[in-house]
Amino acid sequence: MQLFEKIPNNVNLSQDKKLLRALEKWQPNYLKWWSDAGPADYQVDEIYLRTAISVDAKGWAHFDYVKMPDYKWGIFLTPPEHDRRIGFGDFFGNPAWQEVPGEFRNQLRRIIVTQGDTEPASVEQQRLLCDSAPSQYDCRNLFQVNVEEGRHLWAMVYLLHAYFGRDGREEADELLERRSGYTDKPRILSTFNEPIEDWLSFYMFTMFTDRDGKYQLLALAESGFDPLARTTRFMLTEEAHHMFVGETGVGRVIQRACELMKSDKNEDARAQGGIGLDLIQKYVNFWYSSSLDLFGGEISSNAAEYFAAGLKGREHEEKFEDHVALNATYHVPVYEDGRVTDREVPLRNAMNEVLRDAYIDDNQRGVDRWNKIIADQGVNFTVKLPHRRFNRAMGIYRGHHFDPEGNPISKETWERRKYDWLPTESDKTYVKSLMLPVLERGKMAHWIAKPERGIKGQPIDFEYIRRV
């Protein structure tokens, strides 16, 4: 088998025998991980998938039937920019690094490992969903997300192997040893240890958690370490589809809820076998607040150090006027002495919050589109994002309690009311009870509306999965 058939790449892998041997040694372990922790079924079936075979306009999205274990998990970086300069921080204007700067080696490795750890984690979280897919269309989308998360893992592993020596190889091995939800070797970030046992959670995850991934990648795409910037820029081309799956998936559940409400004398979607809007709101509250934690602390010395060093910037750094941010400040609401007050903090220390603000605005646009679906159906309900202080396990609001509007509440009130806002075990059991597979071509589960269109111009009843 030719090299490109085994590991498609545009990093001239054939000329680097040491790196090639290292990746060829890692590849069987990756395939074993895929077999053990990837989708639980459909491994011998042909799936209509998008595969990146090059970085040009035609090559990054090649559609064909593929058996998932044969998917070409390639290594692709966007083409280099001539004389690229570092765009922010203390080294603003200096040539971008083509090798790891020694003084920032540990920080860079930590950033890459943390990003890399999220990629296989989500595949593990979604392992069993294929057995309850609401349609062929949705099942195919799940597999598309899974194989691309696997490719993103390859992207991070390439950086570890190519630029971090033995330490990098050991870190790459450990990425395959940790498992989502394992007690002894869990994934690094808590959200990636949450179980995803139903499709509503999957859509919420791809709407909110993958959108966090988008903003983390946008920040890394500005990195002064050029290989990291070019790697993440290419990853972003694939990430948009994951958020599309989430936003449109939730939107279709909402649309069906509205249709079922209108068919019920009590406007009760659940009585008609659907998922009510109030329950959808609870899932929004949980997954959105959990995803907010992924940005890290609101006031963070790590964020300041990463920005100063030119390792991790802001999304679309070019839109900001001050790329050094040495003397600027940022207002961060803090909770002190039983009340919320504004604190002015050095901007570099607030970089996580700058990124989180952009993330919140982006999510709100998606929620606005959901509410348009509800309004078009003539239903009186509004989906809302809970306040950023609600249900936080990280940062300055951790250990305090707030209602969905962000108002401080006592621990007793929180304990008494938290399941007014978050899914109960009974809620989850009900949602899971609806998760019965529907895989006839063009058919949909009762609780979700059809998509507006199929994949890559194909009809909705296209044969997205050819079972053996």
N, C-alpha and C positions, 0 to 999 in steps of 0.2 A: 504494500500500500504506500502511495506517495505521501510525503509529509503533509501536503496541503489537504489531503483527504483525511488525515488523522487529526491535525490541528490547523485548520485554516487560520491564516494570520497575515498581517501586513507589517510585521516587526522583524522581517528578515531572519526568521528563526533558523532557517537551513544553514546560515553562516555562523551560528553560535552553537557549537556542538555541546558545550557544557550545559548551557541552558536547555537545549533540546533534550539531552539525556535526563535532566532533572524533571522536566515537564512530562516526558514519556514515562518516567517512574511514577509520577503523581497521577497520571491519567487513569490507570487501572483502579486505583483507590477511589478516584472520583466516580467511576462507573459503578463500583461496588456501593458507594454511598447512594448513587441514584437508584440502584436496584433496591437497597434497603430502606431508603427514606423518601424517594420520589413517589410519583403517583402510584397508588396501590394496585392499579389494574391498567389495562389497555397498553401494556408495554410491547405486545406483539402486533398491535393494530396499526393501521396507517391513518395518520392524523394530518389534516390540511393545515400546515404550519408555515409560518414566516421564518426564514433563516437568513441571517446576515452572512453573505459570502464575500463582500468587499465593502469599502467605505464610500463608494460613489453613489450617485442618486438611484441607480438601478440595482445596485448590488446589496444594499443594506436590507432590502425587503424582498427576498425571493420566495415566492409561494409555491408549495408543492406538497404532495403526500409524503410523509416521513414516519417511519417507526421511531418512537422517541429515543430508544437507546442508540439509534443511528444518527441522531441530530448532530450537526457539526457545531460543537461548542468552540467557536473560534476566538482568536485574540485580535482585536482591531482597535487602532488608535486613529483619531482624525489626523489628516495630513499635517505636517509641521508648518508653523508660521515662520516666515523668514524673519530673523532677528527679533523674535518675541521677547518682550520685556516684562518684568514683574510689575503687576498692575496695582499693588497696594502695599501698605506696611512700611517698615523701616528700610526695606530694600527696593522701594518704589523706583522704577526706571532702570534698575540693573538688569543685565541679561538674565532670562529665565534659566534655572538650573537644569542641566541635562543629566546630571548625576546627583545622588543624594548629598546635600550639604551635611558634613560631618556633625556640626553642632546641633542639627535638627533631626538627626537620624531616628532617635527614639520617638519623638513626637510624630514624625511622618509614619513610622511603622505602626504606631498606635492608631492613627487616623485610618490607615489602609486596612488594618485588621478589623477595626470596629465596623467599617463599611462592608468589608468582605463577609463578616459574620452574619449580617442581616440577610444576605442573598440566599444561602442554603436554608436558613431558618424559616423563611416564608414557605419554601417548598415543603419542608417538614410539617409546618402547621397545616398545610392544605392537602396533605397526603391522601386522606380518605374521602375527600369531597367528590371525587369522580364517581363514587358509588351512589350518589344521590343527585346527580346533575339534573337540572330542570329541563334541559334540552340538549341536543347535539351541539347547537351553536354555543351554548354556555360551556359545555364540557370542553369543546375545542379551545375556547378562550382561556379556560383554566390551564390547559396544557401549554398554551402559548406563553402565558405568564410564567409558568414553571420552568420551561426550557430557557427562557430569556433570563430569569433569575440565576439559573445555572450558568449561563454564559457570563453574566456579571460577576459571578464567583470566579470564573476563569480569568476575567480581566484583573481582579485584585490579586489573584494567585500569581499571575504573570509578573506583576510589579514586585511582589514579595520575592519571587525566585530570581528575577533579573537584577534587582538592586539592593537586596538585603542579605545576601550570602546565606550562611548556615542558619542564622536567626530567622531569616525569611522563610527558608524551607521548613523549619520547625513550626513556624506560625501557620504556614499553608497546610501542614499535616493536621494541626489542631483544629482548623476550620472544618475538617471532615470528622473530627472526633466529638466535638460538642454536638448536642442535640436540643432542639426546642422542647422545653418543658422537663428535661431530665433534671433530677435532683442533684446528681453528683457533677455533671458537666452541662449546665444549661447554656443557652445562648447569652451573649453579653448584655443585651438590652432587654428589659422586662417585657415590653410589648411583643417581642418575638418569642416569648415563652407562653403567651396566651393561646389557649386552644381555639382552633377555628373548626367548629363542628357542624356548621350550617352555612348555607349559601348567603343568607343575609349578612352574616359576619364576614364572609369572603368579599362581598361587594363593599362593605364598610371598610375593610382592610385595604382594598385596592383604591378606594376613594381617599381615605384619610392617611393611612400609613404609607402607601406608595407615594402619596403626594409629599409627605415628609421626605421620602427618599429623593424625590425630584429636587427639593430645596437643598438637601445635603449635597447632591451631585452638582447643582448649580454653584454652590459655594466652593466645591473642590475643583470645578472646571476653571476657576480663576487662579488656581494654585500656581505659585512660582516654580514648583517642581513640574517641569513640562510634561514628562510622561504621565503623571497623574492627571493633569489638566486635559491632555489629549484623550486619555482613556475614558474619563468620565463624560467628556463631551459626546463621545460616540454612544455611551450608555444612555444618555438622555434621549437619543433618537428612538430608543425602544420603550422607554419608560412611559411615554405619553399614552401608549395603548393600554397600559395597565390601569391608569387612572380613568381612561375611557370605559374600561370594563366596569370599574367601580361606580362611576357616576351614572352611567346609563343603566347599570344593574339595579341600583337603588331606585332610580327613576322609574324603571319598569315595575318594581314592586309597589311603588307609590301609585302609579297609574292603575294597576290592578286593584289595589286597595280602594281607590276612589270608585272604580267601576262596580266593585262588589258592594260598597256602601250604598250606592244608588239603587242596587237591586234588592236591598234589604229594607223591610218596613221600619226597622229601628236604626238604619244607617250603620249597621254593625258588620264590618268586613270579616271579622273573625267568625261570626255566625255563618258566613257564607264560605268558610274555608280559606280565607285570606289572612294577611298580616295587617292588623290595624295600624293607622297612622300614629296613634299614641305609642304603640310598641316600637314602631320604626324610630320614633323620636328617642326612645330609651337606648336603642342601639347606636344612634348618632351620638348621644351623650357619652356613652362608654368609649367608643372607638376614637372619637375626636379628642376627648380629654387624654386618653392613653397616648395618642400620637403626639399631642402637645409636649408630653414629657420627653420625647425623643430629641428635642432641640437642646436639652440640657438646662443648666441653671440660668436664671434671668441675669444674674450678675456673676460673671465667670472669669476667673483668672486664666483658665485654659484657653477660653475663646480669645482673650486679649493677647495671649502669647502666640497663638496660631496666626492671628491677624498681623501682629508685629513682625513675625518671622516670614510672612508671605506664604504661609502654607495653606490657609483656608480663608477665603474672602467672603464678600457678600454676593448675593445673587445679582448677576448683571452689574458688576462693579462699575462699568462705564457710565451708568446712569447717575452715579454719585459725583459730587464736585470735589470733595475732600477725600483723597485716596490714602492719606497718611493717618488721619483721624487721631492725631496725637493730643490735641487740645480741646476737641469737641466733647460735648456731653449729651446724655440721652435721659429722658424722663422714664423712670421705671416705677410703677405703683408697687409699694411694699406694704406688708401687713405688720404693724407694730402697735403694741399697747392696745390691742382690741379694735384697731381701726385701720383703714387703708389710707395711706398718704403717698404723695409723689416724692421720689428721691431722684436727685440729679446725679448720675454716675458717669464716670469717664466712658466715652463712646466705645472704646476698645473692649471694655468689660461688658458691654451690652450687646455685643455682636450676635449672640444667640437670640436676643430679643428682637433685634432688627430683622433677622431671618424669620423668626416666628411671626412677626407682624405681617410680612409679605405672604407667608403661608396662610394666615387667617383670612386675609383679603381674598386669596385665591379660592379657598374653600367656600367663602361666602358667595362667590359668583356661581359655584356649582349648586349651592343650596337655593339660590334665587331661581335657577333653572328648574329645580324640583318644585318650588312653590308655583312656578308658572304652570306646570303640569296640573297641580291641584286646582289652581284658579280656572284653568281651561275646562276642567271637569265640573266646575261649579260647586266645589266642596269648600266649606268654611273651615280651613285648618292651615296653619303656618308652621313649617318645620324651622327650627331655630338652632343655631350653634350655641351650645352653652358658653358661658363666660370662661375666659382663659384660666380663671382661678378655680373653676369647678373640678373636683375629683382629681386633684393633682397628687402624684406620688414623687415628683422630682421638683427641685427648685425652691424658691422662697415661700411658696404656698403649701408645701408639703407639711403635713401634721396639723394644718388648720382646716376648717370646714367652711364651705361656701355653698350657697344655693346656685341654681343654673344662671341666675342673673348676676352672680358675683358678690352677693351680699353675705357678710360674715354671719355664721350661725353657730350655735353651740354644738358640742359633741352629741348631747342628748337629742337635739333636733335632727342632727344628721342621722343618727342611728334610727330615729323614728321615721324619717322621711326618705332615706336614701333610695329605697325601692319604689318610691313614687317617680324617681328620675332614672334609675338604672335597671337593667333587666334582672328579674328574679330567676331563681332556678326553674320555677313554674313557667315563666315566659320562655326561657330557653328550651325547656322540654316541649312546649307547644310548637315553637318554631321548628325544632328538630322533627316533630311528628309529621310535618308537612314535607319533609325532605325525602320524597320517593322518586326514584329515577324515571325520567321520561325521555326516551332516546329514539322514538320513532321520528323519522325525518319530518321536519316542519312542525312537530307537536311541541307544546309548552306545558309545563306544570300549571296547575289551576291558580296558583298564588302569584304568578308573574305574567306580565304582558309580553307580547312578542316584541322583538327589537324592530326599529324602523327599517333597517336594511341588513343584508348579510355582510360577510367578510369579503373584502377585495372584489366588490361588485357581484358576488355570487348571490343567488336567491336565498331566502331564509331557510327553505327546505332543501338546500344543497346537502350533499352527503359529506359532511365535515369529518366524519369518522367512518372508516371502512373496517368493520370488525372481521377478524379472521375466524 
